[in-house]
Amino acid sequence: MSTRDLPDQVGDLPRIGRPATGALLDRGVTTLDQVAAMSERELLMLHGVGPRAVRLLREALAEQGRDLTP
């Protein structure tokens, strides 16, 4: 599946861009709960996930009073 075929948004994940969304989907991650169980390092190791996507995910988690796993 190419990134053009991916939805802009999945589940309760914020819009982080298609490459980053595709990287999370490839890993089976479709919710902020699943993202919260990951570390920043784990996220950045995924091809397609960069600092901007991590920042947007952190902001979405912060709105719920949560953060990434240390």
Backbone bond lengths (Angstrom), bond angles and torsions (degrees), N, CA, C in turn:
res aa  C-N    CA-C-N  psi(-1)  N-CA   C-N-CA  omega(-1)  CA-C   N-CA-C  phi
1 M - - - 1.448 - - 1.528 107.78 -
2 S 1.296 116.96 130.35 1.460 120.42 178.31 1.525 109.21 -84.99
3 T 1.330 115.98 162.82 1.462 119.28 -179.80 1.522 111.81 -64.51
4 R 1.337 117.49 -23.01 1.477 119.90 177.04 1.516 110.99 -65.11
5 D 1.333 117.76 -26.66 1.455 121.82 -177.15 1.527 113.21 -87.05
6 L 1.317 117.15 -5.21 1.454 120.97 -178.57 1.521 110.86 -83.47
7 P 1.332 116.27 147.81 1.467 118.32 174.61 1.521 109.72 -71.02
8 D 1.331 116.77 156.22 1.466 121.34 177.22 1.521 110.87 -68.19
9 Q 1.326 115.88 -30.07 1.451 120.40 -175.88 1.519 109.28 -140.41
10 V 1.331 115.07 142.84 1.465 121.70 179.67 1.519 108.39 -129.90
11 G 1.324 116.03 132.84 1.462 120.27 177.40 1.517 111.69 51.68
12 D 1.334 115.70 -134.44 1.459 120.03 179.70 1.527 112.15 -98.01
13 L 1.329 116.23 13.83 1.462 120.04 177.37 1.523 109.88 -71.89
14 P 1.336 117.28 143.01 1.465 119.18 176.19 1.523 109.93 -71.87
15 R 1.311 116.31 167.77 1.469 120.68 175.67 1.522 108.33 -73.42
16 I 1.320 116.09 107.65 1.464 121.39 -176.06 1.517 111.98 -115.59
17 G 1.315 116.47 4.23 1.461 120.86 -178.51 1.520 110.68 101.45
18 R 1.302 114.91 148.39 1.464 119.62 -175.87 1.525 114.05 -64.72
19 P 1.344 119.97 -41.65 1.472 117.85 178.61 1.533 112.33 -60.37
20 A 1.333 116.35 -42.97 1.465 119.93 179.80 1.521 110.79 -68.73
21 T 1.322 117.02 -41.37 1.462 120.35 177.19 1.523 110.17 -60.85
22 G 1.326 116.90 -43.75 1.459 120.85 178.39 1.512 111.92 -61.48
23 A 1.326 117.03 -39.40 1.463 120.81 179.06 1.528 110.68 -63.42
24 L 1.333 116.53 -41.64 1.464 119.89 178.18 1.525 110.73 -66.96
25 L 1.321 117.07 -43.59 1.461 120.18 179.24 1.522 111.52 -62.03
26 D 1.325 117.30 -39.43 1.470 120.55 177.31 1.521 110.85 -59.58
27 R 1.304 116.58 -29.34 1.467 122.56 -179.93 1.528 111.36 -90.10
28 G 1.343 117.42 -3.89 1.460 121.49 179.80 1.518 113.48 83.99
29 V 1.327 116.95 13.92 1.468 121.79 -178.35 1.522 108.59 -92.54
30 T 1.335 116.37 118.61 1.459 121.11 -178.40 1.522 113.17 -130.25
31 T 1.348 117.52 -0.74 1.468 120.48 -177.96 1.527 111.05 -134.98
32 L 1.329 115.49 159.43 1.454 120.01 175.85 1.529 111.02 -66.43
33 D 1.330 117.72 -29.42 1.472 120.30 175.12 1.522 110.09 -57.46
34 Q 1.316 116.43 -44.56 1.462 120.68 179.83 1.525 111.09 -67.87
35 V 1.326 117.16 -38.06 1.461 121.16 177.80 1.530 109.77 -63.98
36 A 1.335 117.39 -42.05 1.462 121.62 -178.30 1.526 111.98 -60.57
37 A 1.314 117.06 -24.23 1.465 121.10 179.41 1.526 112.23 -81.78
38 M 1.324 116.89 -3.06 1.455 121.50 -178.60 1.527 110.31 -104.87
39 S 1.315 115.97 158.58 1.463 120.88 175.24 1.523 109.09 -96.01
40 E 1.330 115.57 164.14 1.462 119.78 176.07 1.530 110.22 -59.22
41 R 1.296 116.25 -40.28 1.473 120.50 179.76 1.531 111.23 -61.30
42 E 1.343 116.42 -44.52 1.471 119.62 178.41 1.526 110.93 -59.84
43 L 1.314 116.12 -43.35 1.460 119.87 -179.81 1.523 111.10 -63.60
44 L 1.319 116.74 -45.94 1.461 120.39 -177.43 1.531 112.51 -67.64
45 M 1.321 117.37 -19.96 1.461 120.57 177.80 1.533 111.71 -75.93
46 L 1.335 116.79 -15.81 1.459 120.63 179.72 1.527 109.14 -78.32
47 H 1.310 116.39 128.19 1.461 120.97 179.10 1.521 109.03 -63.86
48 G 1.325 116.72 120.14 1.461 121.44 -179.39 1.516 112.61 110.91
49 V 1.334 116.67 -16.14 1.462 120.33 178.87 1.519 108.25 -100.91
50 G 1.325 115.59 120.13 1.461 120.86 179.86 1.513 111.05 -120.41
51 P 1.319 116.30 -174.58 1.469 120.91 -178.53 1.528 113.97 -56.55
52 R 1.325 117.88 -37.69 1.466 120.58 -179.71 1.529 110.46 -63.94
53 A 1.333 117.73 -45.22 1.467 121.20 179.41 1.528 110.57 -62.87
54 V 1.325 116.66 -41.44 1.470 120.08 179.09 1.528 109.85 -63.81
55 R 1.332 117.04 -41.66 1.466 120.52 178.40 1.524 110.71 -60.58
56 L 1.335 117.27 -45.04 1.467 121.09 -179.95 1.531 111.22 -64.82
57 L 1.312 116.87 -38.86 1.467 120.22 177.51 1.526 110.45 -66.22
58 R 1.334 116.44 -42.32 1.479 120.69 178.17 1.529 110.67 -61.71
59 E 1.339 116.57 -41.73 1.463 120.45 179.46 1.528 110.91 -63.27
60 A 1.327 116.60 -41.63 1.466 120.44 178.98 1.528 110.33 -65.06
61 L 1.325 117.05 -40.39 1.464 120.46 177.45 1.527 110.76 -66.90
62 A 1.333 117.27 -40.32 1.466 121.56 -179.50 1.523 111.46 -61.29
63 E 1.326 117.29 -33.83 1.466 120.99 177.41 1.528 111.05 -61.92
64 Q 1.342 115.75 -23.04 1.462 121.14 178.25 1.533 111.26 -100.90
65 G 1.341 116.65 7.27 1.449 120.84 -178.79 1.521 113.48 73.93
66 R 1.336 116.18 27.43 1.468 121.34 -176.41 1.513 110.30 -126.11
67 D 1.325 115.73 173.25 1.454 121.89 177.10 1.524 108.45 -150.74
68 L 1.295 115.16 176.11 1.467 121.17 176.76 1.523 109.53 -70.41
69 T 1.323 116.42 159.24 1.458 121.94 174.96 1.523 108.57 -67.26
70 P 1.329 117.46 135.42 1.474 119.58 179.63 1.521 111.97 -64.34
